[in-house]
Amino acid sequence: MLTPKQNFLETIKKDGHPDRLVKQYEYGAFLPGDPINNYIRKGNFVMGMEPTKDAFGTTIMWPDGYVALMPHVTEDDKVIKDITRWKECLHVPEIAKYVTGEDVWKDYNARIAEVDREQQFIMPMMHTGVFERLHFLMGFEDLFINLIEEPEAMAELIECIGDYRMEVFKTLVENAHPDLVLSHDDWGSKNSLFISPDMWREFIKPQYKRLYGYLHDQGIVVIHHADSFLEPIVEDMIECHVDLWQGVLPSNNIPKIQEILDGRMALQGGLDSGLYDAIDGNEEQIRAEVRHCCEEYASKGHFIPSITYGGPGTFYPERYEIINDEIEKYNMKHYGIA
């Protein structure tokens, strides 16, 4: 029987031979609270906190009862109000200056040392990618207008954010030495990309080719989280060195995407968190959808049945265990092991 780590590697390889379905995030040791995110977020954000500005100056809120934090961008508190003057408005945090050194990483690396790396990967999660940082700084409406009306200024800003993100990845790699990186950047809603595929290719894709290209050159597995509709750009994601698209929603035509990919990029998701981690979530419905996900998607290979959140766990903890239990039942039935 393969370890969770080995089984994951076999699942994402084009010619791999997993011995069962991977069970959600079992392959990764989830260790939030790394020095980079703590620095950018000025501490560990928690549900019910008071509105707080992050290191970029964006106001962040996490009201009671919400699954995750969110930016609060208004006309009064947006960081960039005039894209043509963004250099005057934006202070980019100096990661390499303030988040390096043995003392800074000592506690986090002690947590890493406790993980059984024969069983699991270390799974650092890097929040707020290039596109998300744009709307954190100016809001969605200005983001869309500025891409159309001031493309040169936006291109300069995006390059700057890409440089910052590269500094984040290099600092992480040099200090924590991860095997994989779970990188967050939602590029769409449930039913469409936020911008056209051509505009995404012009402005966003070049940053990820170089960012993920760097991780790829370091031998690191690249997991991109986007619980979004990304069907039109899956070939581009391969060109950006994405090994696993985590968060794939069933609003994407998953069987069609699997046929197109032919194992060149693996998928994780299929279980819409918004539907199955809700107050009225029904256990019977959840189990039925997990079985459908295993039979329809995972049976074709290179697919990990999972909730679509960008990390393990659910708002209602029992839902996560229900999903795991149903995957185990499928594995016992079809592979003889859980």
N, C-alpha and C positions, 0 to 999 in steps of 0.2 A: 504493500500500500504506500503510495506516494505521500510525502508530507504536504500540508497545505501550500507551502512555498513551491515545492516541486510541481505540484499539480497545476498551480497557477502558471508557471513557466511553460508547461506543456500545452496549456490552454491557449496562450497567446502566440505560441510559435505556429507558423504556417503549416509545418509538417509535424506538429506535436502529437503526443499520444497520452492525453490525460486519462486517469483511471476512474474518474467520476466528475460530476459537475462541481465547480468551485462554489462554495456556500458564501455568497455575498462578499464581505471584506475579510474573510477568515485568513487570508494570505498576509495581511498587513497588521503590524502593531501600530495602533493609532496613538500618536503622541503629540497632542496639541500643546500650545504654550511654548513654542520654540523662541529663542531670543529675537529673531527677526520680526515675527508677528507681534510679540510683546512690545517691541520698540515702536513699530508702526502704529499699533493700536493703543499705545500708551498704557499697557496693562492687559489683563485678560477680561474681555467683554463678557458679561453675563446677562441673562434674562432679568428684566426689571430694573436695569441700571438707569441712572440719570443720563440724559443726552450728553455725549462726550465728543470732543474733537480729536480726530486721529492726527498722526504726524504730518499729514498733508493739509490739515485744516478743515477736513470734511466733518460735518456733524453726523454722528452715528447714534442710532436709537435701537433699543431692543426691548420693546414693550412686553409686559407679562402676557403669556399665552401665545406668543409668536415663536415659530420654530427657529428663526435665525435673526441676526441683526440686519439693519438696513440703513442706507444713507438717507439723510434728511436734507434735501437740497432745495432751497427757496431762493427767490430773487435777492433777499437780504443776506443770506449766508453762503451762497455759492462761492467757491474759491476763485474760479475764473469767470468773470462777468463780461470781459471783452477779449475774444480769442486773439485779436491782433496785438494785445498787450500781455499775453500769457506769461512771458518771461518776467514781467514785473510782479505778477500775482503769485506765481508758483514757487514754493520752496520745496525742493526735492530732498527727502531725508537722506543723510549720508550714511548708508549702510556700512560701507567698508571702514568708515572712521569709528563708528560707535557700536557695531555689533560683531566685532572680531576679538580674538584673544581667548586664551584658555580659561581665564576667570569668568568671562561672559558666558561661555558654553559649558562650564563645568557641571552645573546641575542637570542640564538637558542631556549631556553625554552620559551622565550617571544613569539616567532613565533608559537611555539606549543600551547601556551595558547590561541591564537587567533582562533584556529581551532574548529569548532563545532564537538565535538567528538561523538555526537549522530548520526551524518550523515556520518562521515568519520573516518578512521583510520589515525594515524600519520604514514607516510611511509618513514622512513629513508632508504637511498640507500647506501649500502656498496660496493664500487667498488673493482675491482682487487682481485679476490679470489686466492686460493692456486695455481691453474694451471696457471692462467694468470700472477701471480707474478713471476713464474719460467721463462716464456719467456720474461718478462720485464727485468729480471736480466741477461739473457744469450742469448736470441734469440731462435727461434724455432729449428734451426739446431743443436745447442749445446744441447738443451733440449733433443731432440730425441736420439742423440748419447750418451749423458751421462746416460740416463736411461738404455741403453743397455750395455755400457762399464764400467760404474762406479755406479752400482745400490746402493751400500752401502752408498757412499757419497751422492747420490741423496736422498736416504731415510732419511738421517740425515738432509739435507737441508729442505726437505719437512716437516719434523717434526718441525723444527725451524719455518718455515713459518706458520704452523698450530698453533703453540704456540702464535705467533704474532697475528694471526687472532682471536684466542680465547680472547686475551687481548683486541682487538678491540670490539668484541661483548660484553664482560663483561663491558667495559667502557661505551659503548652505553646504555646498559640495566640499569646500575646503575645511569646514569646521565640524560637520556632522557625518560626512562620507556616506550618504544614503545609497541604497540599491535601486530605489525607485522614487519618483517625485509625483505627488498628486497635485496637479496645478489647476486652479479654478479660473475659469473665464466663461461666463454665459454669453453666447453670441446670438441667442434668439429667444423667442417666446415658445410656447408649446406648439404653435402652428406655423411659425415663419421665422426666418432670420430677421434680426433687427434692422439690418441694412441689406442691400442687394448683394448677391454673390460677387458680382464684379467689383462693387465698392469694398466689400470685405477683402477681396483678393488684392486690391490696390493699397489699402491702408493698414489692414491688420495682419494679413498672411505673412508679409516680409519679416515682421517682428518675430513671429513664431517659428519661421524657418531658421532664423539665427538663434533664437532662445533654445528651442528644443534641439536644434542641431548641436549646440554646445553640450547639452545633457547627453545626447546620443553619443557624441564623441568621448564622453567620460564613461561610457558603458552603462549608463543609467536608464532604467525602464521609464518611459514617459507615459503617465496617465493623465489624460485631459478630462476634467470634469466640466460638463455642460448639460444640464437637464433641460435641453432645448431641441428645437427642430433644426437639425443640421444636415438633412438629407442632401441638399444641393452641393455640399462642399466636402463630402467624405473623401474624394480623391485628393483634394487639397490637404486634408488632415494627414494623409499618408505622406505627402510631400513634406509636411512639417515635422515628420519623424514621430508622430503619435503612435504609440504601441497599443494603447487601450483607450477607447472613448468610454468614459464612465458617465452614467446618467442618461443613457439613450432612452428616450420616451417612446411609448408605443404609438404616439401620433406620427412618428417617422415610420416609413414602410420598412420595418426591420427585415423581413425575408428578402425584399428587393436589395436592401443594402448589403445583406450577407452574401447574396449572389454576386454583387458588384465587387465586394472586397475580396472574396475567395481566400479568406484567411490572412490577408495582408495587414489588417488591423482588427484587433479583437474588440468586442462590445461588452459592456456591463450595464445592466439596468433591466428595462422591460416592465417594471412595476412602479407605476406613477405614484410617487409619494403623496401627492395631493389627494389622491383617491383612497389610498389604503392606510394612511396614517392620519385619519380624521376622526372626529369625535363620534361619528356614526358608523365607523368602520365595522364591518360584519365579518366574523371569523370565517364563516363558510364561503363568503365571496372572496376573501383574501386567499384562502387555500385553493379555491377553484382557479383564480388568476395565476397563482404560482405554478400550479400544474400546467396551465396553458402556456405559461412562459417557458417552462422546462421542455415541454413537448414540441412547441411551435418554433422556438428560437434556439434554445440551448442544445437540443438534439442535433442541430446542424453543425455544431462545433464552434469554437472560438467565441463563445458567449457565456457570460456569467450572470445567472439570474440574481437580481438584487433590487432593493429599493433604489430610487434614483437620487436620493440625497448625496451630497458630495463628501460623505463620511459615514462611518458605521453608526447604527442606532436609530431610533425613532422617537418621536415626541411621546407616543404611548408605547412604553417599552415592550409590552406583551406582543405588539404587532411584529416587531423584529424577530422575536422568538418563534412566532407562528410561521413566518416565512422560512426561517432556518429549518424548522421541524418538517415542513412540507418538502423542502429540497432534500433533506435527509431521507424521507420516505421514497422520493423519486429515485435517489441514488441506490437505496437498498433494493428496490424493485428491478432496476435496470442494470446495476453494476455489482450488487451483492455486498457493497460497503457504503457506509454513510459518510 
